[in-house]
Amino acid sequence: HEGENDTKASLVDTLIESRINHTSNWVVVIDITYKDGTTESATLHQDITYLGRASSFGKFDLDSRISRKHLMVKRNTTGEVFVEDQGSTNGVFIDGLRVQGIHRVTPDQVIQIGDTHFRLRAIKKN
């Protein structure tokens, strides 16, 4: 049975590696403008990233109108980018319109949470 477990483990490792290699062809760049007018950019490497006051990057924690876990950003394997409100109090806006549910976004669209605005664009890695 030991050899059988090794085979299963190897198959799982191969599937995980394949998934990692397949999904890592794209990254999402977020260009942020904060309420005070300062800007910054960050690269999101994960398929799914949550934005909010609890984020590990950015100054989202300084915006009291942003929930701890406000917005999900999801990138699929073809480089399309989606956003979804995570039940926030103040909502998610795309080009000034409040949205609910999951929405595909394009690089020219402005997303707003709280008093923070940003754009998302997928870039294919070489």
Secondary structure, DSSP 8 states (H G I E B T S, - for coil): -HHHHHHHHHHHHHHHHHHHHHHTTEEEEEEEE-TTS-EEEEEE-SSEEEESTT-SSSSGGG-TTS-TT-EEEEE-TTS-EEEEE-S-SS-EEETTEEE-SEEEE-TT--EEETTEEEEEEEEE--
